[in-house]
């Protein structure tokens, strides 16, 4: 049985990048760090990542080709400070989380609060344009 891609439907014109976006979004979908995505009325979203143990300087947020990338890397390892762990359940490893943003979605702000990184997004709603196309004669 052949696989039919939704973006190849004859009435969907110009959506050829849709599958590539879906593939990009699914890459790197590991479970660390955990995150939430909230819908904020009327046109917003908030991504919240649990980044306990990371300081502001350990985190970076970039936007590359409609892909929001959040990276975390701690500058010093706790072992280097002379600490010996009997049990280590708090993850301190580097991470990278990416989210593919739709056209019109813009990053508003980011803040670190109580071990949670909040990234606010807003959707710019385009005006509805009705355009009449004249038909020319040869």
C-alpha distance (Angstrom), angle and dihedral (degrees) to the residues before:
residue distance angle dihedral
X1 . . .
X2 3.79 . .
X3 3.77 121.7 .
X4 3.80 114.3 -120.4
X5 3.76 114.8 -152.5
X6 3.79 116.5 -140.7
X7 3.80 91.2 -137.7
X8 3.82 90.9 62.0
X9 3.81 95.1 62.2
X10 3.83 107.5 126.2
X11 3.82 94.8 -123.8
X12 3.81 94.6 50.8
X13 3.78 102.2 83.3
X14 3.79 120.5 -176.4
X15 3.82 95.9 10.5
X16 3.81 94.9 109.8
X17 3.82 91.4 117.6
X18 3.80 92.4 58.4
X19 3.80 94.6 89.4
X20 3.79 92.0 46.7
X21 3.81 89.7 52.2
X22 3.80 91.2 50.5
X23 3.80 90.4 49.3
X24 3.81 91.4 49.6
X25 3.79 90.9 49.6
X26 3.80 92.9 52.1
X27 3.82 94.9 50.6
X28 3.77 116.2 97.1
X29 3.79 93.2 15.2
X30 3.79 95.7 154.6
X31 3.79 119.7 146.2
X32 3.80 100.2 -110.1
X33 2.92 124.9 125.9
X34 3.79 101.6 18.1
X35 3.79 115.5 -130.7
X36 3.80 144.5 -175.0
X37 3.79 129.6 -146.4
X38 3.81 117.0 -154.5
X39 3.77 130.7 -171.7
X40 3.78 110.2 -132.5
X41 3.79 116.4 -162.4
X42 2.94 130.4 -80.4
X43 3.81 107.8 2.7
X44 3.77 107.8 -15.3
X45 3.77 145.3 98.6
X46 3.79 132.8 -164.3
X47 3.78 123.9 -154.2
X48 3.80 112.1 -160.4
X49 3.80 120.1 -168.9
X50 3.82 123.8 -169.1
X51 3.81 102.4 -128.6
X52 3.80 102.8 163.1
X53 3.79 111.7 175.8
X54 3.81 95.2 21.3
X55 3.80 120.1 114.5
X56 3.81 124.4 -151.0
X57 3.81 90.4 -99.8
X58 3.83 90.0 55.0
X59 3.82 92.8 58.9
X60 3.80 133.0 70.2
X61 3.79 131.1 -175.8
X62 3.79 120.5 -162.6
X63 3.77 135.7 172.2
X64 3.80 114.2 -144.5
X65 3.80 121.0 173.3
X66 3.84 95.3 -27.6
X67 3.80 90.8 -44.9
X68 3.80 117.8 118.3
X69 3.81 108.8 -150.1
X70 3.80 122.9 -167.6
X71 3.80 115.5 -169.3
X72 3.77 130.3 -175.6
X73 3.79 129.6 -169.7
X74 3.78 123.8 160.9
X75 3.78 114.1 -134.8
X76 3.81 97.7 -142.3
X77 3.75 129.8 30.1
X78 3.82 114.9 -129.7
X79 3.83 90.5 -128.3
X80 3.81 88.8 63.5
X81 3.80 89.0 62.1
X82 3.81 91.3 63.9
X83 3.80 95.5 -100.3
X84 3.80 121.5 144.4
X85 3.81 116.8 -157.2
X86 3.79 121.9 -149.3
X87 3.79 88.8 -174.7
X88 3.80 127.1 9.3
X89 3.79 113.1 -164.5
X90 3.80 99.3 148.0
X91 3.77 108.8 87.3
X92 3.79 116.1 -132.2
X93 3.78 99.6 172.4
X94 3.77 125.6 127.6
X95 3.79 116.7 -97.2
X96 3.77 143.7 -175.9
X97 3.81 123.3 -159.0
X98 3.78 122.2 -176.9
X99 3.78 132.5 -166.6
X100 3.81 124.1 -171.4
X101 3.80 110.8 -135.7
X102 3.79 124.3 -150.4
X103 3.78 122.2 -124.6
X104 3.78 109.3 -78.0
X105 3.82 95.6 26.6
X106 3.80 110.9 120.6
X107 3.80 132.0 -172.8
X108 3.79 108.9 -114.9
X109 3.79 107.9 179.1
X110 3.80 144.2 -32.2
X111 3.78 130.8 -146.5
X112 3.79 137.0 176.1
X113 3.79 114.1 -138.3
X114 3.82 129.7 165.7
X115 3.82 93.6 -20.4
X116 3.81 93.4 -47.6
X117 3.79 124.1 110.5
X118 3.82 111.3 -149.8
X119 3.81 119.0 -163.2
X120 3.81 114.3 -173.4
X121 3.79 120.2 -153.5
X122 3.79 129.9 -172.3
X123 3.76 129.4 -159.5
X124 3.77 114.7 -136.5
X125 3.79 104.7 -144.9
X126 3.80 110.5 -144.6
X127 3.78 120.4 -135.8
X128 3.76 115.5 -101.2
X129 3.79 106.4 -110.2
X130 3.77 122.1 -165.0
X131 3.75 112.0 -164.7
X132 3.79 128.1 -175.7
X133 3.78 113.8 -147.1
X134 3.80 114.5 -150.0
X135 3.77 117.4 -134.2
X136 3.78 112.3 -132.6
X137 3.78 126.5 -151.1
X138 3.80 122.3 -134.0
